[in-house]
Amino acid sequence: MQTQAIGPIRAATDVVIQAKSGMGKTGAFVIGLLDRIDTSGAPRAPQALVLSPVRELAVQTNRVVEALGLHLGIKAASCVGGTPVSENRAAIAAGAHVVSGTPGRVLQLIERGWLSLDSIRVVCLDEADELLSDDFMPQMRAILTAGLPESVQVVMFSATMSDGAEDVAANFMVEPVTVRLADDDTHLAGIEQYYVECRNNEDKLSAIIDLYERLSATQSILFCSSRAAVDSLSAALRERDFGVSSVHADMEQWQRDEVVEAFRAGSTRVLVTTDVLARGFDVQTVSMVVNVELPREFSTYTHRIGRSGRHGRRGVAVSLVTARDRAWMAGLEGRYGVGVKPLPAELVQEGGAAAAP
């Protein structure tokens, strides 16, 4: 993927890249855009803008920019909600070449006159299908029409790409080069998918406890569909002496950062979260994802389970389903042409360090 993507980005052409999770999209677009940065002369306005749908992904991208740009003299600024806007302003004023941020905070900085778009050479939309959805479209349209140079290059990366997102993108791109390295169904390749039938939430809690007592997962992520469910499940597991951490959008940014960093460092094995971490969250030691509650969209399912099996490693996804989920699961299997199998007892016993007697 990187061999096909970096060249067109360096050539300043508009690019659409679709590739499954874990293939190195962030490295590809960061390497490409860094080659477009001019570091000669006095510091000036930012030359590259990277937009991400969630704070954690924007911060993660900023770290990659800092790491790869360290010996190139390239400065980076992370601009996300939940952080002091004055700090964002100061980082930009200090001569940041690349700004990585979320649409809301970036638009706020533009409207206040603290982020100039005059020198922007390339705009990168990470998880483009999410950024071009109805939820973000008003902010995205405002940013993309806020005075970017006519010659600006637009680069779009995503694991999935809806027809609607492609139609919207066509309004902001000129004869883009398209590199499609993953049809929708290949997003699920390399990840073993299973389900466990449950009657109710109490059954789901028992199933989770059973999984973690029997399966040896290095680290794992439990996805819930609501913030209340994250809090409730986390509390129930802690009451049973399970060491878990949790993240959702109602938490303060410093709390989210603290939890995510502890999980990255391996201080906690189990992270309970909403879909705020379903996209782009890259922790290579995550070997299992559990869908405690199924998402509304099939594409969100593919993003969730893509948090496991990163960079060619083996991954396992387990969905806890009730009777009312059966139609949704059948639709998923029909959509992607895959079979999600019942979790076999022998798998649990083979994988577990403490298999049941």
N, C-alpha and C positions, 0 to 999 in steps of 0.2 A: 504493500500500500504506500509506504513512504517513497519507494523508488518512482512510483507513478505520480505522487502528489507534490513532492517538493519542487520538481522542475517547473511545472506550470505556475506555481506560486512565485518562485523566483523570477519568472518571465513576466510578471505583472499582469497576467491574464486573469479574468474571473474564473473561479473554479468551484465546482460542486463535487464533493467527495462523499460517497456513501460507503461505509465499511463497518463491519460488526464490532461490537465492544471488544476491547482488549487488543486491538491491532496496532495501536500506537498513533492514533489520530492527533493527539495533543502534540507529541513530538514532531509530527510531520508539519503541522501548520506553524508551530513556533519556529522550527528551523527555517522554513520558507520565509516567514515574515521578518525574522531577524536579518536575513540576507538583504532585505530591502531597506534597512535602517541606515541612515547617513549619520555617522557620529562625528564628522569633521566640523570644525567651527564651534562657536559658542552654543550652549544649550538653547533649545527653542521649544516650540509647542510639540506635543506628542505626534508621532508619525504612524503609529499603529494602534488600533482599537479592537480589543477582543471582548465580545459580549457573550455571557453565559446566563442560563435561566435561573440558576441558584447560586447562593453565596459561596458554598463550599467548593463548587466547581470553579468559580472565578478565582478564588484564593489558590486553589490547586494549580490552575493555569499560570497564575502570577509567579508561583514558585518555580515552575519549569522555565519561564522566561528569565527569572533571576539566575537560575543555575546555568542555563545555556548561554546567557548573555554576559556572564560574569567577566570573562576574559576578552570580551569584545567592547567593553566600555559602555554597555547598554544598560540604562536604568529603567526600572519598572515601577508601576504604581498599581496597587489593588484598591478598587473603589466599589465597595459594596454596602448595602444597607446594614444598619446595626453597628456601624463604626462612626466615629466623629467625622462629620463632613469637613471640618477644619483640617484634619489630618490628610484627607484626600487632596484638598486644595494645596496643602504644603508640599505633598509628594509630587504633584504635577508641576508646581512652581519651581521645584528643585531641579527640573530638567528631565522628567520622565519621558523616555522615548516610546514606551509601550504602556497603555492603560488597559488593564483587565478588570471588567466590572459587570454588574448586573444592570439591566435596562433602567430600572427606577432611579438608582443612584447616579448613573451616567447622565441621564436626562436632567436630573436636578443640578448637576455640576455645569452642564451646558447652559441651562436656563439662567443660572446665576452668573454666567460669564467667566467661570473658573476653568472650564475645559474648552479650549479652542479647537475647532475641527479644520482650521485653515491648512495645516501641514499634514493632515492624515493621508497616508499613501495606501493603506490597506485596512479594511474592516473585515474581521473574521467573526462569523456567527457559529459558535460551538453549540451543538445540539440544536441545529437550525430549525428542525420541525417544531420543537417546543417554542422557540423564540418567535416563530411566525404563526403561532396558533392564536386563537381569539383572545386568550388571556393576556398576551404580551403585545399584540399587534398595534394598539394605540401608541404605546411607548416606542416601539420599534419604528413605526412610521414617522414619529416625531424626530427621532434621532437621525434616521436616514435622509430626512428632508431638512435638516437643521443647518445646512451650509457646507456639506462635504464637497471637496473639489470634484469637478466633473470627471477628472481622470482617476478617481479613487477606484481601487481594486476591491472587489467583494469576494470573499472566500466563505463557502458554507461547508460545514462538516456535520454529519449526523450518522447514527447507526440505522435510523429509519427515516424515511422521507415521504410524507403524504403528498397526494396530488395537489391539495390546497396549498401546502407550503411551497411546492415547486412553482405553482401559478403566481403566488405572491412574489417569490424571489425573482421571477422573470422580469418584474417591473423595475428591479434595482440592479440587474446584471446585463452585461453586453457580451453576447456570443460566448457563454461560459464553456470551459472544458469540463466535461463530465466524466468522472471516474467512479464507476459503480462496481465495487468489489464485494458486495454482499447483497444478494436478493433477500427479501424479508425472511424467508425460511432459514437461511444460513445463520441468522443471529442465534439460533438455538443449537447449532452444531457444537459438539464437544462438551455439552452440559447434559448430564443424565437427569431426566425429569421424572418425578414420581408424585403420587398423591396419596393422602391418607384420608379416609372417610371419617367424618365427625358428625355427631348429632347436634352439638351445641358448643357454646364457648367453653364450658367446663371440659368437654371432650377435647377441645383444642389445647387447653392448658395441659391436660394429661399427656396428649400426644407430644407436645413440646418437651415436657419433662422426660418422657421416655426416649425421645431422640437424643437429648443431651446426656442422658445417663448411659446410653448404649453406643452412640456414634462418636468416633473420635474426629472432630472437625477442628482444624487449627484455629480458625476464627469464622464466625458466621454472622449473618445479618437477618433479622426477623422483620418483615415488612407488614405494617398495618395500614389501613386506609384512612384512619382518623387520628387526630392528636389525643383524643380521649382514650382510644384503644391502646395507643402507645403507653400512656401513663398507667392504665389499668393493668396491662400485661406486665410491664416492668415491675410494678408494685407486687403483683402476685408471685413473680419469680423471685424477687428479693425476699419475700416472706418465707420462701422455701429454700433460702440460702444459696440461690444462684447469683453469681457475680455478673450483673448485666449493666450496660449503660444505655442511655436513650437520647434521641434527638428528634425534635420537631420544630415547626416554624414559630410556635409561640414562645420558645425559649429566647433569652437574650443572646446576642451574637457571641459574647465572651463565653457564655455557657456552652453554646454549640461548638465553638472552636476548641474549648477545653476537652469536651467529650470526644470529638473527632481526633484530636491529637493523641489522646490516651489510647484510643482504639488503634490508630496507626502504629503507635509504639508497642502494641501488644499487651498493654496493661489490663485490658479487658478482652475477653474472648467473644462475648455476645453483645451485639448492638441492636437495639429495637428502635425502629424509625418509621416515619412516613415516607412518601415518595420524594421527599426533599433530597434524599440521597440515592434515588433510583437511577440517576443519569451521571455518568462520568466519574463517579466516586471510585477511586482506584487504590485498593489495598490488596497487594498480591497474595497475602496469606489467607484471604477469605476463600474457603473451600465449599461452603454451603450457604444457600439462601433458603429461607422458609417464608412462603407466602401465607401468613396467618390469616389474612383476608385478601381475596382476589381484587385486583384493580378494576377500574371501569373499562379501560382500553386494553386491547391485546398488545399494542405496541409498548405499553408500560410494563406489561409482563416480561417482554423480551429484554427491556432495559434492566428491570429488577434482577432477573436471573443472570444477566451479564455481569453482575458484580462478583460472581464466582467464576472460577476457571479462567482467571486473567492471564494473558500472555502465554496462551497455549497450555496452561495447566488444566488438570481435570477438575470439573466442577459438578456439584450436585444441587438440584433445586427440588424442594418438597413443598407441595401445596396442600393446605388443610382445607378440605371441601365439605360442604353440607349438601343436602338434597337439592337446595335451590341453586347450588353452583354447578350442577351437572350440565345444564344447557350451555352455560358459559364455557365450560371446559370442552364440550363437544364443538362449540364454535371455534375455539382456539385450535383444536386439532385439525378441523377442516380448513381453517385459514392458512395454517402453516404446513399442513401435511405431515404432522408428527403424531406420535402416540405417547401420551402421558400415562405411565404404568403405575399400578398399585405398588407401594413400597414393600418389597419382599422382606420377610423376616430374616432370611439368610444374609441379606445385605447388611442389615443392622448388626447381626452377630459377627459377620466377618469384619466390618469396619470398626466395631466398638472395642474400646479398651476394657470395658466392663460389661460384657454381654450378659444377658439374663440367664440364670441357670436353667 
